[in-house]
Amino acid sequence: MSSSENPVPKSAQPLSLFQALQVRAVTTEDVKDALRAGVSDFFRRPVLSAFFGVVYALFGIVFILGLLVFDKVWMTVPAGVGFPLIAPFLAVGLYEMSRRYKAGEGFTCSQIFTVIFKQQRREFGWMAFVTLFVFWVWMYQIRLLLALFLQWQSFSTLDGLVTIITTTTNGMVFLGVGTFVGALLATVLFSLTVISMPLLLDKNIDFVSAMIISIKTVQASPVVLLGWGATIAVLVFLALLPAFLGVNVVLPILGHTTWHLYKKAIDDSALTGQQA
């Protein structure tokens, strides 16, 4: 009898990685537990964790200063607000540290950097493209809104730009519309990346499937996770205010927390059982 006449029962067929990863609903207590674990991970190796925050802060400072040097004053505010959108991609090392902590594995600094370097041969490059694309859309729509609402205004200095935005009617409308559009873009990117980034590090999965699972995770717990996303936005914004200095601590803690939240949101027990 041929195999086609005696097919393997559907229930006995091995699950694909995408099928094996099940989404759990997370609670506010899960987020709190993940945050506590993130803080704990930070203080295990505070210098190494803070290093990633320092790199992020330095890059942000150079980026903003470059805009000022090249007389792109109008871009400094949206760039400062939108720059945190690329933070998840820069947190790969933090995810790997937390993964090893949870698995009880020791590691050296060079091992963490090696893992980061190896991600260029995996799907992280595509996720970086998605992240940077959303950042580009954010910058472009700000330029469009500036043209629509502040076309007659001149902002040769950063103080002048802030004054125009906060003291004129058109400036306030620009601020309101820009905030609304920015919130939508941030929500989209958060939904695409909240789980997909650590998932790509943890499993050999393609970036499209990772983004789909990430969106499903947000759909399973929209109030909790979108509330967490808003909390992240506030914390990062406050960390940016003192010349990016707060980022040195806030970003690493959020990176570690994201890993623990991912482990709470994704159930891979079906995959484990299948491998056994």
C-alpha positions as CSV (number, residue, x, y, z in Angstrom):
1,M,0.0,0.0,0.0
2,S,1.4,3.4,-0.9
3,S,1.9,6.2,1.5
4,S,-0.8,8.2,-0.3
5,E,-3.3,5.4,0.5
6,N,-2.4,5.5,4.2
7,P,-1.8,9.1,5.1
8,V,-0.5,10.1,8.5
9,P,-3.4,11.3,10.7
10,K,-3.5,15.1,10.8
11,S,-3.2,15.0,14.6
12,A,0.0,13.0,14.3
13,Q,1.7,15.3,11.9
14,P,4.5,17.5,13.4
15,L,3.6,21.1,14.1
16,S,5.4,23.8,12.3
17,L,7.2,26.3,14.5
18,F,4.5,28.9,13.8
19,Q,1.8,26.5,14.9
20,A,3.6,25.3,17.9
21,L,4.0,28.8,19.4
22,Q,0.8,29.6,21.3
23,V,-0.1,33.1,22.6
24,R,-1.1,33.5,26.2
25,A,-3.1,36.4,27.6
26,V,-0.9,38.4,30.0
27,T,-2.1,40.3,33.0
28,T,-1.0,43.4,34.8
29,E,0.7,41.2,37.4
30,D,2.6,39.5,34.6
31,V,3.9,42.9,33.4
32,K,4.9,43.7,37.0
33,D,6.7,40.4,37.4
34,A,8.5,40.9,34.1
35,L,9.6,44.4,35.2
36,R,10.9,43.1,38.5
37,A,12.9,40.5,36.7
38,G,14.2,43.1,34.3
39,V,15.4,45.3,37.2
40,S,17.0,42.2,38.8
41,D,18.8,41.3,35.5
42,F,20.1,44.9,35.2
43,F,21.8,44.8,38.6
44,R,23.4,41.4,37.9
45,R,25.7,42.9,35.4
46,P,24.9,46.7,35.6
47,V,28.0,47.8,33.6
48,L,27.4,45.5,30.7
49,S,23.6,46.3,30.7
50,A,24.3,50.0,30.9
51,F,26.7,49.8,28.0
52,F,23.8,49.2,25.6
53,G,22.1,52.3,27.0
54,V,25.2,54.4,26.6
55,V,25.6,53.3,23.0
56,Y,22.0,54.2,22.3
57,A,22.4,57.6,24.1
58,L,25.6,58.5,22.3
59,F,24.0,57.6,18.9
60,G,21.0,59.7,19.7
61,I,23.1,62.7,20.8
62,V,25.3,62.5,17.7
63,F,22.1,62.2,15.5
64,I,20.5,65.3,17.1
65,L,23.7,67.3,16.9
66,G,24.1,66.4,13.3
67,L,20.7,67.8,12.5
68,L,21.6,71.1,14.2
69,V,25.0,71.3,12.4
70,F,23.3,70.8,9.0
71,D,20.7,73.4,9.9
72,K,17.8,70.9,10.1
73,V,16.4,72.4,13.2
74,W,12.8,71.5,12.4
75,M,13.8,67.8,12.5
76,T,15.3,67.8,16.0
77,V,12.0,67.6,17.9
78,P,10.4,64.8,15.8
79,A,13.8,63.0,15.7
80,G,14.1,63.2,19.5
81,V,10.5,61.8,19.9
82,G,10.8,59.2,17.2
83,F,14.3,58.0,17.9
84,P,13.1,55.6,20.7
85,L,11.2,53.7,18.0
86,I,14.4,51.9,17.0
87,A,15.3,50.9,20.6
88,P,13.9,47.3,20.4
89,F,16.4,46.5,17.6
90,L,19.3,47.8,19.7
91,A,18.3,45.7,22.7
92,V,19.4,42.3,21.2
93,G,22.3,42.0,23.7
94,L,20.0,42.6,26.6
95,Y,17.6,39.9,25.4
96,E,20.5,37.5,25.1
97,M,21.7,38.3,28.6
98,S,18.2,37.7,30.1
99,R,17.9,34.5,28.1
100,R,21.1,33.2,29.6
101,Y,20.2,34.3,33.1
102,K,16.9,32.5,32.9
103,A,18.5,29.3,31.5
104,G,21.2,29.4,34.2
105,E,24.0,29.9,31.7
106,G,27.1,31.9,32.3
107,F,28.5,34.2,29.7
108,T,31.3,36.6,28.9
109,C,31.0,40.0,27.2
110,S,32.5,38.7,24.0
111,Q,29.8,35.9,23.8
112,I,27.0,38.5,24.0
113,F,28.6,40.6,21.3
114,T,29.1,37.5,19.2
115,V,25.4,36.7,19.4
116,I,24.6,40.3,18.4
117,F,26.9,40.1,15.4
118,K,25.5,36.8,14.2
119,Q,22.0,38.3,14.0
120,Q,23.0,39.9,10.7
121,R,22.8,36.4,9.1
122,R,19.3,35.9,10.5
123,E,16.0,37.8,10.2
124,F,16.9,40.8,12.3
125,G,18.0,42.7,9.2
126,W,14.4,42.6,7.9
127,M,13.0,43.7,11.3
128,A,15.5,46.6,11.3
129,F,14.2,47.6,7.9
130,V,10.6,47.5,9.2
131,T,11.6,49.6,12.2
132,L,13.5,52.2,10.3
133,F,10.7,52.4,7.7
134,V,8.2,53.3,10.4
135,F,10.7,55.9,11.7
136,W,11.1,57.3,8.2
137,V,7.3,57.5,7.8
138,W,7.2,59.4,11.2
139,M,9.8,61.9,10.0
140,Y,8.1,62.4,6.6
141,Q,4.6,63.0,8.1
142,I,6.1,65.6,10.5
143,R,7.6,67.4,7.5
144,L,4.2,67.3,5.8
145,L,2.4,68.6,8.8
146,L,5.0,71.4,9.2
147,A,4.3,72.4,5.6
148,L,0.5,72.4,6.2
149,F,0.3,74.2,9.5
150,L,3.6,76.2,9.8
151,Q,4.4,77.1,6.3
152,W,4.9,80.8,7.0
153,Q,6.9,80.4,10.1
154,S,10.7,80.5,10.5
155,F,12.6,78.4,12.9
156,S,16.3,79.1,12.7
157,T,16.9,77.9,16.3
158,L,15.5,75.1,18.4
159,D,14.1,77.5,21.0
160,G,12.3,79.3,18.1
161,L,10.8,76.1,16.9
162,V,9.5,75.2,20.4
163,T,8.2,78.7,20.9
164,I,6.2,78.6,17.7
165,I,4.8,75.2,18.4
166,T,3.7,76.0,21.9
167,T,2.5,79.7,21.6
168,T,0.7,79.9,18.2
169,T,-2.7,78.5,17.2
170,N,-1.2,76.7,14.1
171,G,1.6,75.4,16.3
172,M,-0.8,73.9,18.8
173,V,-2.9,72.3,16.0
174,F,0.4,70.9,14.5
175,L,1.3,69.5,18.0
176,G,-2.1,67.9,18.4
177,V,-2.3,66.3,15.0
178,G,1.4,65.2,15.1
179,T,0.9,63.6,18.5
180,F,-2.2,61.7,17.3
181,V,-0.4,60.4,14.2
182,G,2.7,59.6,16.1
183,A,0.7,57.6,18.7
184,L,-0.8,55.6,15.8
185,L,2.6,54.9,14.3
186,A,4.0,54.0,17.7
187,T,1.1,51.6,18.4
188,V,1.6,49.9,15.1
189,L,5.3,49.5,15.6
190,F,4.9,48.4,19.2
191,S,2.4,45.7,18.1
192,L,4.8,44.5,15.4
193,T,7.9,44.3,17.7
194,V,6.8,43.8,21.3
195,I,7.3,40.0,20.9
196,S,8.9,39.6,17.5
197,M,12.3,40.9,18.5
198,P,13.0,38.5,21.3
199,L,11.2,35.8,19.4
200,L,13.6,36.1,16.5
201,L,16.5,35.8,18.9
202,D,15.0,32.8,20.7
203,K,13.6,30.8,17.8
204,N,14.6,30.1,14.2
205,I,11.5,31.8,12.7
206,D,11.0,34.2,9.8
207,F,10.3,37.9,10.6
208,V,6.8,37.9,9.0
209,S,5.7,35.0,11.3
210,A,7.3,36.8,14.2
211,M,5.4,40.0,13.5
212,I,2.1,38.0,13.1
213,I,2.6,36.4,16.5
214,S,3.5,39.7,18.0
215,I,0.3,41.2,16.7
216,K,-1.7,38.2,18.1
217,T,-0.1,38.8,21.4
218,V,-1.3,42.4,21.6
219,Q,-4.8,41.3,20.4
220,A,-4.9,38.7,23.2
221,S,-4.2,41.4,25.9
222,P,-4.8,44.8,24.2
223,V,-5.5,46.8,27.4
224,V,-2.6,45.4,29.3
225,L,0.0,45.5,26.5
226,L,-1.0,48.8,25.0
227,G,-0.9,50.2,28.5
228,W,2.6,48.8,28.9
229,G,3.5,50.4,25.5
230,A,2.3,53.8,26.8
231,T,4.3,53.3,30.0
232,I,7.4,52.6,27.9
233,A,6.8,55.8,25.9
234,V,6.5,57.9,29.0
235,L,9.6,56.3,30.7
236,V,11.8,56.7,27.6
237,F,10.6,60.3,27.0
238,L,11.5,61.2,30.6
239,A,14.9,59.4,30.2
240,L,15.6,61.5,27.1
241,L,15.1,64.8,28.8
242,P,18.4,65.1,30.7
243,A,20.5,64.9,27.5
244,F,19.7,61.2,27.0
245,L,21.4,60.4,30.3
246,G,18.4,58.5,31.8
247,V,18.5,56.2,28.8
248,N,21.6,54.5,30.3
249,V,19.4,52.9,32.9
250,V,15.9,52.9,31.5
251,L,16.6,51.3,28.2
252,P,18.5,48.3,29.6
253,I,15.8,47.7,32.2
254,L,13.1,47.8,29.5
255,G,15.1,45.5,27.3
256,H,15.5,42.9,30.0
257,T,11.8,43.3,30.9
258,T,10.8,42.7,27.3
259,W,12.5,39.3,27.3
260,H,10.7,38.2,30.4
261,L,7.3,39.5,29.1
262,Y,7.9,37.5,25.9
263,K,8.4,34.3,27.9
264,K,5.2,35.0,29.7
265,A,3.2,35.7,26.6
266,I,4.5,32.8,24.4
267,D,3.8,29.2,25.2
268,D,6.3,26.9,23.4
269,S,5.5,23.7,25.4
270,A,4.0,22.1,22.3
271,L,7.3,22.6,20.5
272,T,9.2,21.2,23.5
273,G,7.0,18.1,23.7
274,Q,7.3,17.6,19.9
275,Q,11.1,17.7,20.1
276,A,11.1,15.2,23.0
